[in-house]
Amino acid sequence: MIIDSGWDFVLLAQEHLHWSDGSRRLLAILMSDDLGYYGTHEISARYDGDMDAIADEILQVIDDDFIRYFAVVEQCAMIPEHNSFINSAGEWRPPSENLKERALDRGLFMIGHVFIDPVHWNSTGPMHSFKDYGMSADLPAITITRPERFSDWRSASGGWGTSRRASRDREQGLLEEL
């Protein structure tokens, strides 16, 4: 599975979130250098909200030869408001910003900090397709190249490998016969 949107993080975290026990979990979703899904790891079942205190532990757990990208997913009773991430200097600084900076020192790229409550989700990173965000030149790009045999335009009446002009000419000939 290739991870290509923030919604993928929500889907991958769902089975690890338990709302009935009142806990606040912190997960890490791990990806390879081509954004291939590597796994979901529970960092803490009783997360207290202090990301800086466990940043080294998080990096120790996820720093693996196969991991290049990751996202942290925080289970919340209620998603924090956007303006709660503004520090005393007036800068927007989510609780995972220090983790993101420290991860770069190890060659790891944190794509986002996802917050999930029982009804909503939010993220400091991309929420939709990564290609729609101007994130980083480091993110791999998925390109689709059509094989040569599919290079011609096709229509339902034209069949495979038939150009648009040939289909239109054949259709015109059939109409003239009628």
N, C-alpha and C positions, 0 to 999 in steps of 0.2 A: 504494500500500500504506500502510495506517495502522498505525503501531507501537503495540501495546497491551500488550506484556508484555516482561519481561526475556529470555524465551526467544527473542523475535524478534531481539534483539541477537546471540545465539549463532548463530542461523541465518544472519544477514547477514554475520557475521564469518568463517564457516567457509571460504569460498573464498579468503580472504586469509591464512589461517594455513598455514604450511608446517612440519611437524614434522620432516621428514627433515634439514633443514639446521642444526638446533640453535639457530636464532635466536630472539630474544625480540622479538616485534613489538608495536607499540602502534598501535592503530587508533582512529579516531573515527567514530562512526555519527551522521549528521547528519539532523535532522528539521525540518520547517517548523513554523509556529505552530499547526497542527492535528494535529501528530504524524505528518504525512505523510513517508514515507521520501524523503530528498533524496540520500543517497549514503553510501558508506563510503570513508573516506580513510585511507591509511596515513601515520601521523605519523612512524614510525621503524621500520626493519627490524632495527635493532640497539639496542633500548631498553635502557638500563642501570639502570632502576628509579628514577631520580631525577626524579620528576614536577615538582618545583619548578623544576629547572634548565631544563625545556623548556615550562613553562606558557605563557610569552609566545608561543613558537613555535606551540603548539597553538591558542591563541586567535587568533593572526594567520591561521592556515590556515582555521579554521572560521568566523571572523567574516564573515559574508556576509549580504546583505540578506534572503535567504530562510531563513536558519537562526535558529531560536529555541531549540530543544532539541538536546542531544547526549548521547552516552554514550561513554566511552573503554573500549576493550577491550584487555586486556593478555594476550598469549600468554605462559604460564609453563611452566616444566618441571614445577613443582608449585605448587599454589595456596597462598599464604601462610595461616597460621593466623589465625583471628579475633583472638586476643589479641596478635598481633604488631603490631596497629594501635593499641595502647594506649601513649600517650606517657609521659614521665617524670612528668607531673602526674596520671597515672591517667585521663586522658581518652581516649575512643575516637576516634582521628583517622587515617583511612585516608590513604594517600599522595596521593590526589587532592583532599583537602579544601581545600587552598590554591587549586587550580585552580578548584574549584567556587565559592569565594568571589570570585575574580577574574573569573570568567565573569559573575557577577551584576552586576558593575560595568559590563559591556558589554551588559547586557540579554539575556544567554544563560543558559539553565537547564540544568545538568548533571544528568541523570536518574540516572546511576550509573556506577560503575567496575566493569567486568565482568572477572573473571579466568577464563581458560580454560586448562586443562592437557590432556594427551592423553586423559584419562578423565572429568574433572569440570569443572564451572563453578560460579562463585559471583559474587555482586554486592553492592556496597554499597548499591545501589538495589533497586527491585522486581525480583523474580524471576518473578513470575506476572503476572496481569492488573493493570494500573495502577489500575483502579477498586477493587481490593481493598486498596489501601494508602492510608493517610491522608497523602499526600505534600504536595501544595501546591494551594492554591486556584487557582494559575496554570495548572495542567494543564487542557487542554480536556477537556470531558466529551462523550462521544458519546451522543446520545439518539436513540432510534428512535421515530418516530411512525407509527402505522399509518394508511394512507389510509382515509377514511370508508367506502369500499366493503368494507373488510375488518373493520369494527368489530363485526359480529355474530359470535357464536360459530358455529363450523362443526364438523361431524362428517363422518366418511366416508359415512354414510348420508344426511346432510342436504344436502350440496352447499354451494356458495358462497352467502353472504348469508342463509342460513337460520338462524333463531335456535334455540337449544337447545330451547325450549319447542315451537316448531313441528315440529322434528325428532322430539321425543318424542311429540307428539300424532299425527304421521303414522305413526310406528312402532306406537303403541298401536292406531290404526285398522286397520293391516295385520294385527296380531295378532288383533284381534277378528273380522276377516273370515275368518281361518283357522278 
